[in-house]
Amino acid sequence: MAVISESIRDMKGYKLHIVKTEKFKTNTIVWKMKAPLTSEDVTKRALLPYVLQSSSKAYPSTSKFRSYLDELYGANLYVDVSKKGEYQVLSFSLEIANEKFLSDRDPLLKKGMQLMAEILVNPLADNEAFDRETVEKEKRTLKQRIQAVYDDKMRYSNFRLVQEMCKNEPYALHVNGEIDDIPQIDEKNLYEYYKKAFAEDELDLFIIGDVDETEVQSIAQELLQFDERTPKLNEASKSVHVEEKTVKDKEDVKQGKLNIGYRTNVFYGDKDYYALQVFNGIFGGFSHSKLFLNVREKNSLAYYVASRLESHKGLMMVMSGIEFENFELAVKIIREQMEAMQAGDFTDQEIEQTKAVIENQMLETMDTARGMVEVLYHNVVSGQNVSLDDWLQGMSKTTKEEIVDVAKKVQLDTVYFLTGLEADK
Amino acid sequence: MEKITFEQLQEEMYYEKLNNGLDVYILPKKGFNKTYATFTTKYGSIDNHFLPPGKGDYVKVPDGIAHFLEHKLFEKEDGDVFQQFSKQGASANAFTSFTRTAYLFSSTSNVEKNLETLIDFVQEPYFTEKTVEKEKGIIGQEITMYDDNPDWRLYFGLIQNMYKNHPVSIDIAGTIDSISHITKDMLYECYETFYHPSNMLLFVVGQVNPDEIMGLIKENQGKKEYKNQPEIKRVFDEEQAEVAEKKQVLKMNVQTSKCLVGIKAANPTESGKEMLKKELSINVMLDILFGKSSENYTELYGSGLIDDTFSYDYTEEQGFGFAMVGGDTNEPDVLASKLETMLMEAKEGRGLTGDNLERTKKKKIGAFLRAVNSPEYIANQFTRYAFNDMDLFEVVPVLESLTLDDIKQAANKLIAEERFTVCQVVPKDKK
């Protein structure tokens, strides 16, 4: 039996994905919009979903709009801006109770879908311009959101690594955009961008829950119709000349943050992508991995040390928090683990263990509606059609030779260290 | 084995208290891939002054020892338990709070083996001087990591403002200095005191057969010998009703200021249904006052005093309790005084109307349905509730029963000027 069954339908201007499941006591509606990441649009795009979710024509103030959400048994609406490879993806999610668990049997799913449509196609706007006050409020919040990255040193050092490593590539852009762009945005040019985004973006609607598929399709058809489009593809900069470099920043911090970026040269959908997953797991993905065992358990250098993949961009990032004076030692140990991987210095048992944990993780992801959408969306981004069962099978068939081959493709690009003001004295 | 049915939620739960005193709960979750189990002891960072069983003298242990013990239980003579879990396709973890230490795994296969591994590793301590020393480096880095985290500093700064004597003000991980005094013998003493099955609760949720799981647990426990242990004697010093400090400003390397306003609950003594009702009343009140649909939120957001990091929360355990409201802001002093005014007005009943209450109840019921989608939420929260003699599955009926009078009373009881306190994080270069 398939782990999950997704049905995909072509709608007017978008794709409708339905996953029917009785697992949850709620229904989840997710609207995703994808466009290439560009320095020209990144900030407007980061602002747009927050403006849309704050009000609409029918609910012209945030408090009216939020009161209505409360009335719908606290339907939970949130927006998110993320990077998937060199695309910037906007997500609007609405999770709403399934009335079958309530004493009051008001049909909530339809109301939820109506509300989602309301914020997408019926914003608070007049004469080709959004409500000015709303835009100004959200500009202020966006500025604080961008600044907040600096205040969380873990996120900040990761952001700095990407910025240094991917200089001159769109991927270096921060997903929330640039503070300097904010003053130029106003209610008119943002509205113009809104029109453009809904005309050109790749659009997908996901519905997860105990729903009637035909009913969902007819509601969607009635509420959401857009012009057909051919989504723009971003030519991923696949071959990048890699020259190892080290970048250090000094800040007033107590713990050093070590972030190392590698080019894996393998992308989601490539045939050796599964081997890359297993490779990452043995190297640094889990608490049985080489990095955890050697950096933390054997040498007590760190509390956290892990690696993770940016699958659509072909990167692997290592992150850790260490004492300033342990920089050289930690880098040396991490390099040795990579060399061990490339030399095939890992056991069949480590392979089996890692596969078991990856499979476990994947199946667990499918126990949340949000996780399902994220996994299914990989196919949209990569233009592939890999079912979860294919994925699990592909991963479990990976051989040691394939893992070593992948390891040999991995190149160290940038070592980034956020160190203290007093370090190196 | 007792079967408990929750009709409206369409869930069933199974319960048994074993001979050695261990409480076991099993909740089968149909359609889920994952099984999640937590093995929790009623022992947290506040339990630092107690009478070890069979001893005549009370002991006081170093700050951070409950958390240290949590780390050390994972290490055994033949390596660490993470390895064993991952061989069995599971991921394991643990956490220490003020009042609990929980060990857990989640897995989609080998559930029975993983469950046995979980129970056994928690029930077979192995501490040596050498491994204790090694752990000091790792936990030292954990402490330093939190030192750089402005949100954590703000949160703990606020609690420290509130409490003069109560150990809730001690950072859960302790300090680099306090953990340097921890020895293997101290760990064993804490272990012997707090890890007796009668002080613990095991919760299994997932796609499981309750009879088989209960059989396995009973067999496992039957093989181990435990002497009956009397109730654990803990000491908490007298705590004043008013806050210890009215304000604290932390200068850190940040760009945006942060501000939290706290209210210390006056010596909470409730437990059971009374506590559940009080806790829900305060949570509903905070939602009415500061939820996104509230007048207050509209005003604060509209004037640029808050952004989307704004949040509010109420925490209560036996012996302490506090509400906190706030977030990132460019004007921490203005925000603090606005929030205090809003709270004082609520004490007089402003904003606490029947319409707001009905809407908020609906919102909370929906949020509960969303939460019970999550096995993690069910296991962790159920345990917390049970340790306070409350029942997680009473949340919806109690919510439905709340009256406006309940909310007003809760507001009136909680809110008092002498129990307000403020903690702020501000950029170093600003005054």
HADDOCK unambig.tbl for C-alpha pairs under 7 A between the chains (distance, minus, plus):
assign (segid A and resid 23 and name CA) (segid B and resid 30 and name CA) 6.90 0.50 0.50
assign (segid A and resid 23 and name CA) (segid B and resid 31 and name CA) 5.38 0.50 0.50
assign (segid A and resid 23 and name CA) (segid B and resid 32 and name CA) 6.52 0.50 0.50
assign (segid A and resid 24 and name CA) (segid B and resid 373 and name CA) 5.56 0.50 0.50
assign (segid A and resid 25 and name CA) (segid B and resid 369 and name CA) 5.92 0.50 0.50
assign (segid A and resid 25 and name CA) (segid B and resid 370 and name CA) 6.63 0.50 0.50
assign (segid A and resid 25 and name CA) (segid B and resid 373 and name CA) 6.30 0.50 0.50
assign (segid A and resid 26 and name CA) (segid B and resid 369 and name CA) 6.90 0.50 0.50
assign (segid A and resid 26 and name CA) (segid B and resid 370 and name CA) 6.16 0.50 0.50
assign (segid A and resid 62 and name CA) (segid B and resid 293 and name CA) 6.88 0.50 0.50
assign (segid A and resid 63 and name CA) (segid B and resid 292 and name CA) 6.53 0.50 0.50
assign (segid A and resid 63 and name CA) (segid B and resid 293 and name CA) 4.12 0.50 0.50
assign (segid A and resid 63 and name CA) (segid B and resid 294 and name CA) 6.34 0.50 0.50
assign (segid A and resid 63 and name CA) (segid B and resid 298 and name CA) 6.51 0.50 0.50
assign (segid A and resid 64 and name CA) (segid B and resid 293 and name CA) 6.77 0.50 0.50
assign (segid A and resid 66 and name CA) (segid B and resid 292 and name CA) 6.10 0.50 0.50
assign (segid A and resid 66 and name CA) (segid B and resid 293 and name CA) 4.75 0.50 0.50
assign (segid A and resid 67 and name CA) (segid B and resid 293 and name CA) 5.08 0.50 0.50
assign (segid A and resid 70 and name CA) (segid B and resid 359 and name CA) 5.94 0.50 0.50
assign (segid A and resid 70 and name CA) (segid B and resid 360 and name CA) 6.59 0.50 0.50
assign (segid A and resid 70 and name CA) (segid B and resid 362 and name CA) 6.60 0.50 0.50
assign (segid A and resid 70 and name CA) (segid B and resid 363 and name CA) 4.83 0.50 0.50
assign (segid A and resid 71 and name CA) (segid B and resid 359 and name CA) 5.64 0.50 0.50
assign (segid A and resid 71 and name CA) (segid B and resid 362 and name CA) 6.40 0.50 0.50
assign (segid A and resid 71 and name CA) (segid B and resid 363 and name CA) 6.80 0.50 0.50
assign (segid A and resid 73 and name CA) (segid B and resid 362 and name CA) 4.62 0.50 0.50
assign (segid A and resid 73 and name CA) (segid B and resid 363 and name CA) 4.61 0.50 0.50
assign (segid A and resid 73 and name CA) (segid B and resid 365 and name CA) 6.54 0.50 0.50
assign (segid A and resid 73 and name CA) (segid B and resid 366 and name CA) 4.63 0.50 0.50
assign (segid A and resid 74 and name CA) (segid B and resid 362 and name CA) 6.31 0.50 0.50
assign (segid A and resid 74 and name CA) (segid B and resid 363 and name CA) 3.59 0.50 0.50
assign (segid A and resid 74 and name CA) (segid B and resid 364 and name CA) 6.61 0.50 0.50
assign (segid A and resid 74 and name CA) (segid B and resid 366 and name CA) 5.16 0.50 0.50
assign (segid A and resid 74 and name CA) (segid B and resid 367 and name CA) 6.27 0.50 0.50
assign (segid A and resid 75 and name CA) (segid B and resid 366 and name CA) 6.90 0.50 0.50
assign (segid A and resid 97 and name CA) (segid B and resid 366 and name CA) 5.65 0.50 0.50
assign (segid A and resid 97 and name CA) (segid B and resid 369 and name CA) 6.59 0.50 0.50
assign (segid A and resid 101 and name CA) (segid B and resid 8 and name CA) 5.70 0.50 0.50
assign (segid A and resid 101 and name CA) (segid B and resid 9 and name CA) 5.70 0.50 0.50
assign (segid A and resid 137 and name CA) (segid B and resid 302 and name CA) 6.65 0.50 0.50
assign (segid A and resid 141 and name CA) (segid B and resid 307 and name CA) 5.44 0.50 0.50
assign (segid A and resid 147 and name CA) (segid B and resid 255 and name CA) 6.48 0.50 0.50
assign (segid A and resid 147 and name CA) (segid B and resid 256 and name CA) 6.97 0.50 0.50
assign (segid A and resid 148 and name CA) (segid B and resid 256 and name CA) 6.85 0.50 0.50
assign (segid A and resid 150 and name CA) (segid B and resid 254 and name CA) 6.98 0.50 0.50
assign (segid A and resid 151 and name CA) (segid B and resid 254 and name CA) 4.86 0.50 0.50
assign (segid A and resid 151 and name CA) (segid B and resid 255 and name CA) 6.43 0.50 0.50
assign (segid A and resid 152 and name CA) (segid B and resid 149 and name CA) 6.51 0.50 0.50
assign (segid A and resid 252 and name CA) (segid B and resid 253 and name CA) 6.09 0.50 0.50
assign (segid A and resid 253 and name CA) (segid B and resid 148 and name CA) 6.17 0.50 0.50
assign (segid A and resid 254 and name CA) (segid B and resid 144 and name CA) 6.35 0.50 0.50
assign (segid A and resid 254 and name CA) (segid B and resid 148 and name CA) 6.23 0.50 0.50
assign (segid A and resid 255 and name CA) (segid B and resid 144 and name CA) 5.91 0.50 0.50
assign (segid A and resid 255 and name CA) (segid B and resid 145 and name CA) 6.12 0.50 0.50
assign (segid A and resid 287 and name CA) (segid B and resid 82 and name CA) 6.39 0.50 0.50
assign (segid A and resid 288 and name CA) (segid B and resid 82 and name CA) 6.31 0.50 0.50
assign (segid A and resid 288 and name CA) (segid B and resid 83 and name CA) 5.44 0.50 0.50
assign (segid A and resid 288 and name CA) (segid B and resid 86 and name CA) 6.91 0.50 0.50
assign (segid A and resid 296 and name CA) (segid B and resid 138 and name CA) 6.80 0.50 0.50
assign (segid A and resid 300 and name CA) (segid B and resid 134 and name CA) 6.36 0.50 0.50
assign (segid A and resid 300 and name CA) (segid B and resid 137 and name CA) 5.24 0.50 0.50
assign (segid A and resid 300 and name CA) (segid B and resid 138 and name CA) 5.06 0.50 0.50
assign (segid A and resid 301 and name CA) (segid B and resid 137 and name CA) 6.77 0.50 0.50
assign (segid A and resid 301 and name CA) (segid B and resid 138 and name CA) 6.48 0.50 0.50
assign (segid A and resid 302 and name CA) (segid B and resid 138 and name CA) 5.55 0.50 0.50
assign (segid A and resid 302 and name CA) (segid B and resid 141 and name CA) 5.73 0.50 0.50
assign (segid A and resid 303 and name CA) (segid B and resid 138 and name CA) 4.98 0.50 0.50
assign (segid A and resid 303 and name CA) (segid B and resid 139 and name CA) 6.47 0.50 0.50
assign (segid A and resid 303 and name CA) (segid B and resid 141 and name CA) 5.42 0.50 0.50
assign (segid A and resid 303 and name CA) (segid B and resid 142 and name CA) 5.26 0.50 0.50
assign (segid A and resid 322 and name CA) (segid B and resid 141 and name CA) 6.67 0.50 0.50
assign (segid A and resid 353 and name CA) (segid B and resid 86 and name CA) 5.72 0.50 0.50
assign (segid A and resid 353 and name CA) (segid B and resid 87 and name CA) 4.61 0.50 0.50
assign (segid A and resid 353 and name CA) (segid B and resid 89 and name CA) 6.63 0.50 0.50
assign (segid A and resid 356 and name CA) (segid B and resid 89 and name CA) 4.43 0.50 0.50
assign (segid A and resid 357 and name CA) (segid B and resid 86 and name CA) 5.93 0.50 0.50
assign (segid A and resid 357 and name CA) (segid B and resid 89 and name CA) 4.48 0.50 0.50
assign (segid A and resid 357 and name CA) (segid B and resid 90 and name CA) 6.04 0.50 0.50
assign (segid A and resid 360 and name CA) (segid B and resid 89 and name CA) 6.04 0.50 0.50
assign (segid A and resid 360 and name CA) (segid B and resid 90 and name CA) 6.69 0.50 0.50
assign (segid A and resid 360 and name CA) (segid B and resid 107 and name CA) 5.93 0.50 0.50
assign (segid A and resid 360 and name CA) (segid B and resid 108 and name CA) 5.48 0.50 0.50
assign (segid A and resid 363 and name CA) (segid B and resid 33 and name CA) 6.10 0.50 0.50
assign (segid A and resid 363 and name CA) (segid B and resid 108 and name CA) 6.86 0.50 0.50
assign (segid A and resid 364 and name CA) (segid B and resid 33 and name CA) 6.23 0.50 0.50
assign (segid A and resid 364 and name CA) (segid B and resid 34 and name CA) 5.54 0.50 0.50
assign (segid A and resid 367 and name CA) (segid B and resid 32 and name CA) 5.93 0.50 0.50
assign (segid A and resid 367 and name CA) (segid B and resid 33 and name CA) 6.52 0.50 0.50
